[in-house]
Amino acid sequence: MASKLFKLAGSLALLVAATLAQAQDIQERTIRFGHLNNTDHPTSWGVKKFAELVAAKSGGKITVKEFASSQLGNELQQQSALQGGVQEMLVASTTSLTGVVKEFGLFDFPFLFTNGQQADAMVDGPLGKMVSAKLADKGIVILGFFDLGFRNVTNSKRPITKGEDLDGLKLRVIPNPVFLDTFKTFKANPLPMPFAELYNALESKAVDGQENPYSVILSSKFYEVQKYVSGTNHVYATNPVQISKRFWDKLSPAEHKILQDAAIEAQTYQRAASREAAGKALTELQAKGMVYNAVAPAETARMRADVKPIYDKFSASYDPAVMTLFKTELERVSKF
């Protein structure tokens, strides 16, 4: 009996020691987490959920402070700050990462997915891991991918029912070669511009339109300066949750686990919330006076065929190993 009690006491002592050691591995820290969207957008909901989870898992030692609405700069400025170790975290589009690792452009290929589950499977699977790993020596670590949803065109001129309707329209696009070539294919005039400048450009008629998911269009109040919203569904956008590698390398294994686990839990929550919000956002945009039109499947198929040269052009410059995996993964996820 005494022997059993001695063993039990020893086990408890080891457990307490391990707990104390882990607690000492968690330091008082503040993480600045930036993004471009307003605080009523699903991206912000995901950041808030991440902050709650990190606070709980760290016993209140690690504080995550949200900086919404481009408070820390535009997308490329924040990404540079992340690489330099000046900013700790950022959630933004895959498009801005193409300037760091060009293979991220694969996720921006037009008409790649027909639903969110396919996009999840692609970024969560081997391809997402392979491309994300290329960022490590560029100063960025990926903890997960939030959902942004299908991008759709709005403009002040006319409904977009087919590719030809884009002819001549001045459209703001993300500064990304794939996006630029996509809209040039349809003879639009794509203009790269930071997101923070977009509302004023639409209001002043410096541009005719733009393309974003419904939740972004609603949250950014583009319905005040745009008449038509068209269900082009031309790109499915996922937003990498990024952390500065300089900051990451300062953290203990216990802190790594807290942040990684919180990111995956927040990712699950955010994706579901974002997809639910998308349908509600479209209804609300129409209620606020926007004229909506769907694009017929036959027209979508025509547009997909028209942009095939973009796949061929960019694929030729990407890592062959990545392209081999991309083709395999595209076939796998198409079954979702």
Steps between C-alpha positions, in 0.01 A plus 500: 500500500780738596673419173187590300459826691867581440459438124181710491670786684792477260268512198316802639830676568611440141166629367522816711861553393407458133207741538720757669767461234243550226360807679851645512528436126204734441611862524299823521467606137291729281431404140392766250270329252421712194256460212324713237132446577260681729409363843158376381660270240555122545878552485471711816283234663776246439766728648285561809442126544875440470564766765249337738653157451857622550404683819330188637776259400778725636329576828472863398873541442483551122285789381394531137409855393298535181584780255219500242431719195863534384597686821853359473532582130390346173547132427852522359615740772377264771660203332833682487464586870433134571814389316704762684366391840334837562146351494416160649196376303297567187209337321482607136456360151716240331541755223741720694718196574568445129771765524668290770438148367356515150335157523236655728359627170359150447228574755395804296451316172152589369212253515707250698233392751124463505457500879678583823569140596721458192701810596537375860623163382757663272654741755478253792652217297846419362505788251419763761770357727761487221444859388477631858832333586668714234425808714715394794824648367306812391407591857141372513332199663145393408275383786185439296264641239186707563215504249426809292274335243416540134603830346232676294500808280314821586485809281305817430438438128319173422429140603775248420332196346789383279868568445431755228315724747833577670632665184623854574414505871758659732520249785712519814680173557753372752857570382548149367611385151240218485215743576630754252526244220159352584318829449713601202383176337148644503624842379431674830741766624628357831662752735707381799415700811529456880170395654499796740477738202220315322183663640617850409600384152153353444329808640702738279447274196877462460409134448172350379504196722687242703484132597465356850291250697149606602592544867780743408269693267245536780742574783680762289167664401578479130123490444511877560717554191420197277176397330561153355623185673554196278555142615813439293655272767825535308741428787456329836709693751666353807700720737819363659541563873861621512744547785840663489774236505724735698232509769420127466863406555499680837215285631524183706354166383211554745424838345524352149238244595268762648510717188478212252211330681315831538548577129351167388203534738443860386530386137219245544278759666577775249441290190152399615413855604631648176299267278182561694559876476551493121141402420361753747726771357366453147142528626588818688680652200183457295292647782729804492427553132766310308387322184612134509540256215632144486728380221364199313707179527555495123650850514720403794627205296581736210689735730694208651606392151602857413743521792676169438803679347552665842544156659752407232692828524549506876539125545806511276683724751408305814697228677436177300460298822229739615322479164503120503343499846254775397361288217465198727334704774263675259371162390464386862313807627268518198313206656396706803 
